[in-house]
Amino acid sequence: MALEPNLEHILMQALGARGETGVGLEPGLAERLVRDTVKAVEQQESAGQPAVLLSPPAIRPVLARFLRRSAPGLKVFSHAEIPDGKSIRIVSLIGSGA
């Protein structure tokens, strides 16, 4: 899984404004992020696949903490943690509204 590019941009901006202490998100956006993530995690787990979210390195720690309670089976990795030459397949976009 990955973040929809516009959502990723919003999260990067929010983190830049708040620093490492947390992301200041509009409540509706935060709720949508959680809802979409939980739905995607459930789909992955029901298919017998691991639930992994790929994110930019700058927001990975905050995103992992933010989603920990809602989606305890989710693993959040940054782009930098994927070895060179390793192919990945994005099966869903968080925040795409689909």
Buried (B, 14 or more C-beta within 10 A) or exposed (E): BBBBEEBBEBBBEBBEEEEEEEBEBEEEBBEBBBEBBBBBBEBBBEEEEEBBBBBBEBBBBBBBEBBEEEBEEBEBBBEEEEEEEEEEEEEBBBBBEE
